[in-house]
């Protein structure tokens, strides 16, 4: 050992502190990077020389080295955005993405996503977000997550009405006006309401239900449609054709006892426009007879016209919905999240992406929830870099670098003194 070896001790300090400064500089440069996780350096000493003396053996340090660069996966704050495809995770989960030409799955906390021209949900670098697609029956598909894609040019076909539900109150004080006469429905009914229904082609037809009081606790209902809407073989001779009827019976408190359901009594409806002739409509009456005006509280029917995609929505649960011009929404996919037993073992892959390693362990894949983390829409997770801490660390590293440089200059002066001994 000698003075020359001491030079290398100082050099190790310069090298380690310069690497530490690079880590600090990287943190500061990414202080505005979405989803970025800051890193810190851990130093360790080098012990490679031993000195023997009468009192025993001693060790002399050979300087320092960087033991590891540790990533802090602490939660970043959220920034609200105007984009519904901007997502943030609260918890330990990572979004899963994959390049279009690769089967490798990478992981990220950067949820700045958008839909490309082909309908894929992608990040800024074009990596496709992974998730579980929905089957036709509304259940999630099994197997590994795949690229999330919405067919933005798709059209949802029309659905013919199969059920009409009416929630009404019929005035208990109404006079008995029966029997009902289809040729004079206005004067032979106490109340009426109309509902639009859809055939298999998506055309609308107006059906009107007439309510006629026949006794204190009994009413009749008759549903009719314009005869011109029906095929001549089933249309009635008058302006209206009755397609359903029944009796409603109430108790003395005005609650419905019997007659709450019915079905088209003319069999399958045959439309004059050539629409599917297998259509039947069931009627659900949620009716009361109280001493107040006859009124429709609500009415629904389950048919709709054809429609095209007008908007794509992502819910707080990570569900991707395609919204159509006819008001319908269809679940397309569910975003999956990955967690790791040791996230600090993940390898940085650039672009705010991480790759799994043997140290991180295999990804545990699931949907948003308590174990995977919660998804927030219209939000982005900000960098967790603490600038105040970084500047303090910068001062510390700078002092360490300066001190090590002084070690080298001091040793150089000592070597000059040694050389001058021969003069």
C-alpha positions as CSV (number, residue, x, y, z in Angstrom):
1,X,0.0,0.0,0.0
2,X,1.1,3.5,-0.7
3,X,0.2,7.0,-1.7
4,X,-0.6,5.9,-5.3
5,X,-3.3,3.4,-4.0
6,X,-4.8,6.3,-2.0
7,X,-5.4,8.1,-5.3
8,X,-7.7,5.4,-6.4
9,X,-9.7,5.7,-3.1
10,X,-10.4,9.3,-4.0
11,X,-11.2,8.3,-7.6
12,X,-13.8,5.8,-6.4
13,X,-15.4,8.6,-4.5
14,X,-15.5,10.9,-7.5
15,X,-17.0,8.1,-9.7
16,X,-19.7,7.2,-7.1
17,X,-20.7,10.7,-6.4
18,X,-20.8,11.5,-10.2
19,X,-23.1,8.5,-10.7
20,X,-25.2,9.7,-7.8
21,X,-25.4,13.2,-9.4
22,X,-26.7,11.5,-12.6
23,X,-29.5,9.9,-10.6
24,X,-30.4,13.2,-9.0
25,X,-30.3,14.9,-12.4
26,X,-32.6,12.2,-13.9
27,X,-35.1,12.7,-11.0
28,X,-35.1,16.5,-11.5
29,X,-35.5,16.2,-15.3
30,X,-38.5,13.9,-14.8
31,X,-40.2,16.0,-12.1
32,X,-43.0,16.6,-14.6
33,X,-43.1,13.2,-16.2
34,X,-46.5,11.5,-15.7
35,X,-46.2,8.4,-13.5
36,X,-42.5,8.8,-13.0
37,X,-41.0,7.2,-9.8
38,X,-37.9,8.8,-8.3
39,X,-34.7,6.9,-7.6
40,X,-32.0,7.1,-4.9
41,X,-28.5,5.8,-4.7
42,X,-27.1,3.7,-1.9
43,X,-23.4,3.7,-1.3
44,X,-21.3,0.9,0.2
45,X,-17.6,0.8,1.3
46,X,-14.8,-1.2,-0.2
47,X,-12.6,-3.3,2.1
48,X,-9.9,-5.0,0.2
49,X,-6.7,-4.5,2.1
50,X,-5.5,-5.9,5.5
51,X,-2.6,-4.7,7.7
52,X,-0.9,-7.0,10.2
53,X,0.7,-5.7,13.3
54,X,1.7,-6.8,16.7
55,X,-1.8,-5.9,18.0
56,X,-3.4,-8.0,15.3
57,X,-4.9,-7.6,11.9
58,X,-6.6,-4.4,10.6
59,X,-8.5,-3.5,7.5
60,X,-8.1,-0.5,5.3
61,X,-10.9,0.7,3.1
62,X,-10.4,1.1,-0.6
63,X,-13.1,3.7,-1.2
64,X,-16.7,3.5,-2.1
65,X,-19.1,2.2,-4.7
66,X,-22.8,2.4,-5.5
67,X,-24.4,-0.6,-4.1
68,X,-27.8,-0.1,-5.7
69,X,-30.1,2.5,-7.3
70,X,-33.4,2.1,-5.5
71,X,-36.7,3.2,-7.0
72,X,-39.3,4.7,-4.7
73,X,-42.8,3.5,-5.7
74,X,-44.7,5.9,-3.4
75,X,-48.0,7.3,-4.5
76,X,-47.9,10.4,-6.7
77,X,-50.5,13.1,-6.5
78,X,-53.3,13.3,-9.1
79,X,-53.9,16.0,-11.7
80,X,-57.4,16.4,-13.1
81,X,-57.7,16.4,-16.9
82,X,-60.4,16.9,-19.5
83,X,-59.8,13.5,-21.3
84,X,-61.9,10.5,-20.3
85,X,-59.1,8.2,-21.4
86,X,-56.6,9.6,-18.9
87,X,-56.4,7.2,-16.0
88,X,-54.6,7.1,-12.7
89,X,-54.1,4.3,-10.2
90,X,-54.3,4.7,-6.5
91,X,-52.6,1.7,-5.0
92,X,-49.9,-0.8,-6.0
93,X,-51.1,-1.8,-9.5
94,X,-49.5,-1.1,-12.9
95,X,-51.2,-0.8,-16.3
96,X,-50.2,-3.6,-18.7
97,X,-49.2,-2.6,-22.2
98,X,-47.7,-4.4,-25.2
99,X,-46.2,-3.4,-28.5
100,X,-48.2,-4.4,-31.6
101,X,-45.4,-6.6,-32.9
102,X,-44.4,-8.2,-29.6
103,X,-45.9,-10.6,-27.1
104,X,-43.9,-9.1,-24.3
105,X,-45.9,-7.3,-21.6
106,X,-44.6,-4.2,-20.0
107,X,-45.9,-2.3,-17.1
108,X,-46.5,1.4,-16.4
109,X,-48.1,3.9,-14.0
110,X,-48.5,6.5,-16.9
111,X,-52.2,6.4,-17.8
112,X,-52.1,9.0,-20.5
113,X,-54.0,6.8,-23.0
114,X,-56.0,7.4,-26.2
115,X,-57.7,5.4,-29.0
116,X,-55.8,5.2,-32.3
117,X,-57.3,5.1,-35.8
118,X,-57.8,1.3,-35.5
119,X,-59.7,1.6,-32.2
120,X,-56.9,0.3,-30.0
121,X,-56.4,1.9,-26.6
122,X,-52.7,2.9,-26.6
123,X,-50.2,5.0,-24.7
124,X,-48.1,7.9,-26.1
125,X,-45.6,5.5,-27.6
126,X,-48.3,3.3,-29.3
127,X,-48.1,0.4,-26.9
128,X,-51.5,-1.3,-26.6
129,X,-53.3,-1.4,-23.2
130,X,-54.2,-4.9,-22.1
131,X,-57.5,-6.1,-20.6
132,X,-60.1,-8.8,-20.7
133,X,-62.7,-8.6,-23.4
134,X,-66.5,-9.3,-22.9
135,X,-68.2,-12.3,-24.4
136,X,-71.5,-11.9,-26.3
137,X,-73.4,-12.9,-23.1
138,X,-71.8,-10.1,-21.1
139,X,-69.3,-12.3,-19.2
140,X,-65.6,-11.6,-19.1
141,X,-63.5,-13.9,-21.3
142,X,-61.1,-16.3,-19.7
143,X,-57.4,-16.6,-20.5
144,X,-54.6,-14.0,-20.6
145,X,-55.3,-10.3,-21.1
146,X,-55.2,-9.1,-24.8
147,X,-55.2,-5.8,-26.7
148,X,-58.2,-3.6,-25.9
149,X,-59.9,-2.6,-29.1
150,X,-63.2,-0.9,-29.9
151,X,-64.6,-1.3,-33.4
152,X,-65.2,2.4,-33.8
153,X,-66.9,1.8,-37.2
154,X,-69.3,-0.8,-35.9
155,X,-73.1,-0.5,-35.9
156,X,-75.3,-2.0,-33.4
157,X,-78.4,-3.7,-35.0
158,X,-81.9,-2.8,-34.0
159,X,-83.6,-4.7,-31.2
160,X,-87.3,-5.3,-31.5
161,X,-89.4,-4.5,-28.4
162,X,-90.2,-7.5,-26.3
163,X,-91.4,-5.9,-23.1
164,X,-93.3,-2.8,-22.2
165,X,-93.5,-1.7,-18.6
166,X,-95.9,0.9,-17.3
167,X,-96.0,2.4,-13.8
168,X,-99.3,4.3,-13.4
169,X,-101.8,5.4,-11.0
170,X,-105.5,5.1,-11.9
171,X,-107.8,7.6,-10.1
172,X,-110.0,5.6,-7.7
173,X,-112.6,8.4,-8.0
174,X,-113.1,7.8,-11.8
175,X,-116.6,7.0,-13.0
176,X,-117.4,3.6,-14.5
177,X,-117.6,4.1,-18.3
178,X,-117.3,0.6,-19.7
179,X,-117.5,-1.4,-21.7
180,X,-114.6,-0.4,-23.9
181,X,-115.3,0.3,-27.6
182,X,-112.3,0.2,-30.0
183,X,-114.2,2.4,-32.5
184,X,-114.7,5.1,-29.8
185,X,-111.8,4.7,-27.4
186,X,-111.8,8.2,-26.1
187,X,-115.4,8.1,-24.7
188,X,-115.2,4.5,-23.5
189,X,-112.0,4.8,-21.5
190,X,-111.0,6.8,-18.4
191,X,-107.3,7.3,-19.2
192,X,-104.8,6.4,-21.9
193,X,-101.0,6.5,-22.5
194,X,-98.9,5.9,-25.6
195,X,-95.5,4.2,-25.9
196,X,-93.2,3.9,-28.9
197,X,-92.1,0.3,-29.7
198,X,-89.5,-0.9,-32.2
199,X,-89.8,-3.6,-34.8
200,X,-86.8,-5.8,-35.9
201,X,-85.8,-3.2,-38.6
202,X,-85.6,-0.4,-36.0
203,X,-88.8,1.3,-37.1
204,X,-91.0,2.8,-34.4
205,X,-94.7,2.2,-33.9
206,X,-97.0,4.0,-31.5
207,X,-99.0,1.7,-29.2
208,X,-101.7,3.2,-27.0
209,X,-103.0,1.6,-23.8
210,X,-106.5,2.5,-22.7
211,X,-107.7,2.0,-19.2
212,X,-111.4,1.6,-18.6
213,X,-113.0,1.4,-15.1
214,X,-115.6,-1.4,-15.0
215,X,-116.3,-1.4,-11.2
216,X,-115.0,-0.1,-7.9
217,X,-111.9,-2.3,-7.8
218,X,-111.7,-3.4,-11.4
219,X,-110.3,-1.9,-14.6
220,X,-109.7,-3.2,-18.1
221,X,-106.7,-2.3,-20.2
222,X,-106.7,-2.5,-24.0
223,X,-103.6,-1.9,-26.1
224,X,-104.1,-0.8,-29.7
225,X,-102.0,0.2,-32.7
226,X,-102.7,2.0,-36.0
227,X,-104.1,-0.7,-38.4
228,X,-102.0,0.7,-41.2
229,X,-98.8,-0.4,-39.4
230,X,-99.9,-4.0,-39.5
231,X,-100.0,-6.5,-42.4
232,X,-103.5,-6.6,-44.0
233,X,-103.8,-10.3,-42.9
234,X,-103.9,-9.3,-39.2
235,X,-105.0,-5.7,-39.2
236,X,-108.5,-4.9,-38.0
237,X,-111.2,-3.3,-40.2
238,X,-111.1,0.0,-38.3
239,X,-108.4,2.6,-37.7
240,X,-107.1,0.8,-34.7
241,X,-106.3,-2.9,-34.1
242,X,-106.2,-4.2,-30.6
243,X,-103.1,-6.2,-29.8
244,X,-103.5,-6.9,-26.1
245,X,-106.0,-6.7,-23.3
246,X,-106.6,-7.7,-19.7
247,X,-108.2,-7.0,-16.3
248,X,-106.6,-5.2,-13.3
249,X,-108.0,-5.9,-9.9
250,X,-107.2,-3.8,-6.8
251,X,-107.7,-4.2,-3.1
252,X,-109.4,-1.7,-0.9
253,X,-106.1,0.1,-0.3
254,X,-105.5,0.7,-3.9
255,X,-102.8,-2.0,-4.4
256,X,-102.8,-4.2,-7.5
257,X,-104.0,-7.8,-6.7
258,X,-104.1,-9.4,-10.1
259,X,-103.6,-8.7,-13.8
260,X,-100.2,-7.1,-13.6
261,X,-98.9,-9.0,-16.7
262,X,-100.1,-9.6,-20.2
263,X,-99.0,-10.4,-23.7
264,X,-100.1,-9.6,-27.2
265,X,-103.3,-11.6,-27.6
266,X,-103.1,-11.4,-31.4
267,X,-100.1,-13.7,-31.4
268,X,-96.9,-12.6,-33.2
269,X,-97.1,-9.2,-34.7
270,X,-96.9,-8.9,-38.5
271,X,-95.8,-5.5,-39.7
272,X,-96.8,-4.0,-43.0
273,X,-93.1,-2.9,-43.7
274,X,-91.9,-6.5,-43.9
275,X,-90.1,-6.6,-40.5
276,X,-89.6,-9.9,-38.7
277,X,-93.1,-11.3,-38.0
278,X,-92.1,-13.3,-34.9
279,X,-92.4,-10.3,-32.6
280,X,-94.5,-10.6,-29.4
281,X,-94.7,-8.0,-26.7
282,X,-95.3,-8.7,-23.1
283,X,-96.9,-6.0,-20.8
284,X,-95.9,-5.3,-17.2
285,X,-98.3,-3.1,-15.2
286,X,-97.1,-1.6,-12.0
287,X,-100.3,0.1,-11.3
288,X,-102.0,1.6,-8.2
289,X,-105.6,2.9,-7.7
290,X,-105.3,5.8,-5.3
291,X,-107.4,8.9,-4.9
292,X,-105.3,11.1,-7.1
293,X,-105.2,12.0,-10.8
294,X,-104.5,9.2,-13.3
295,X,-100.9,9.6,-14.3
296,X,-98.0,7.8,-15.8
297,X,-95.2,7.6,-13.3
298,X,-92.7,5.9,-15.7
299,X,-92.8,3.8,-18.8
300,X,-90.0,1.7,-20.4
301,X,-89.6,-0.6,-23.3
302,X,-86.5,-2.7,-24.2
303,X,-86.2,-2.1,-27.9
304,X,-84.0,0.3,-29.8
305,X,-83.1,1.5,-33.3
306,X,-79.8,0.7,-35.0
307,X,-76.9,3.0,-34.0
308,X,-73.2,3.7,-34.5
309,X,-70.4,4.4,-32.0
310,X,-70.4,8.1,-31.0
311,X,-68.3,7.9,-27.8
312,X,-66.1,5.6,-25.9
313,X,-66.1,5.7,-22.1
314,X,-64.0,4.2,-19.4
315,X,-65.6,3.8,-16.0
316,X,-64.0,4.0,-12.5
317,X,-63.9,0.2,-12.5
318,X,-61.8,0.1,-15.7
319,X,-64.7,-1.0,-17.9
320,X,-64.5,0.2,-21.5
321,X,-67.9,1.1,-22.8
322,X,-68.9,1.8,-26.4
323,X,-71.8,4.4,-26.5
324,X,-74.0,4.3,-29.5
325,X,-76.2,7.0,-31.2
326,X,-79.3,5.2,-30.1
327,X,-78.5,5.6,-26.4
328,X,-77.3,2.0,-25.9
329,X,-74.0,1.2,-24.3
330,X,-72.1,-2.1,-24.8
331,X,-69.3,-3.3,-22.5
332,X,-66.2,-4.0,-24.7
333,X,-63.4,-4.8,-22.2
334,X,-62.2,-4.5,-18.7
335,X,-58.7,-3.0,-18.1
336,X,-56.5,-5.4,-16.1
337,X,-53.8,-4.3,-13.5
338,X,-50.7,-6.1,-12.4
339,X,-49.1,-6.1,-9.0
340,X,-45.7,-7.5,-7.9
341,X,-44.4,-8.9,-4.7
342,X,-41.2,-6.8,-5.1
343,X,-41.9,-3.8,-7.4
344,X,-38.4,-2.5,-6.7
345,X,-37.1,-5.4,-8.6
346,X,-38.7,-4.2,-11.9
347,X,-36.3,-3.2,-14.7
348,X,-36.8,0.2,-16.3
349,X,-37.5,-0.1,-20.0
350,X,-37.7,3.6,-20.9
351,X,-40.8,5.5,-21.8
352,X,-42.1,5.2,-18.2
353,X,-42.3,1.4,-18.8
354,X,-41.0,-1.4,-16.6
355,X,-40.2,-5.1,-17.3
356,X,-40.7,-7.9,-14.9
357,X,-37.6,-9.7,-13.6
358,X,-36.8,-12.6,-11.4
359,X,-36.2,-10.2,-8.6
360,X,-39.7,-8.6,-9.0
361,X,-41.5,-11.9,-9.2
362,X,-44.3,-12.8,-11.6
363,X,-47.1,-10.3,-12.2
364,X,-50.3,-11.0,-10.3
365,X,-53.1,-9.9,-12.8
366,X,-56.6,-8.8,-11.9
367,X,-59.1,-6.0,-12.3
368,X,-59.4,-2.8,-10.3
369,X,-60.1,-3.4,-6.6
370,X,-58.7,-3.4,-3.1
371,X,-55.8,-5.7,-4.0
372,X,-54.9,-4.3,-7.4
373,X,-55.6,-0.6,-6.8
374,X,-58.4,1.8,-7.8
375,X,-58.7,3.5,-11.2
376,X,-59.6,7.2,-11.4
377,X,-60.7,8.6,-14.8
378,X,-60.0,12.1,-16.0
379,X,-56.9,12.0,-13.9
380,X,-53.1,11.4,-14.3
381,X,-50.6,10.5,-11.6
382,X,-47.9,13.0,-11.3
383,X,-44.2,12.3,-10.7
384,X,-43.4,11.6,-7.0
385,X,-40.1,13.5,-7.3
386,X,-39.6,15.8,-4.2
387,X,-37.6,18.7,-5.6
388,X,-36.7,20.1,-2.2
389,X,-35.2,16.7,-1.2
390,X,-33.4,16.4,-4.6
391,X,-31.7,19.8,-4.1
392,X,-30.6,18.8,-0.6
393,X,-29.2,15.6,-2.0
394,X,-27.5,17.5,-4.7
395,X,-25.7,19.7,-2.2
396,X,-24.6,16.6,-0.2
397,X,-23.3,14.9,-3.3
398,X,-21.5,18.0,-4.5
399,X,-19.8,18.3,-1.1
400,X,-18.8,14.7,-1.3
401,X,-17.4,15.1,-4.8
402,X,-15.4,18.2,-3.8
403,X,-14.0,16.4,-0.7
404,X,-12.8,13.5,-2.8
405,X,-11.2,15.8,-5.3
406,X,-9.4,17.4,-2.3
407,X,-8.1,14.0,-1.3
408,X,-6.6,13.6,-4.8
409,X,-4.9,17.0,-4.8
410,X,-3.6,16.4,-1.3
411,X,-2.1,13.1,-2.2
412,X,-0.6,14.7,-5.3
413,X,1.1,17.3,-3.0
414,X,2.4,14.5,-0.8
415,X,3.8,12.7,-3.8
416,X,5.6,15.9,-4.9
417,X,7.2,16.1,-1.4
418,X,8.3,12.4,-1.8
419,X,9.9,13.2,-5.2
420,X,11.7,16.2,-3.8
421,X,13.5,14.1,-1.2
422,X,16.2,13.2,-3.7
423,X,17.0,16.8,-4.4
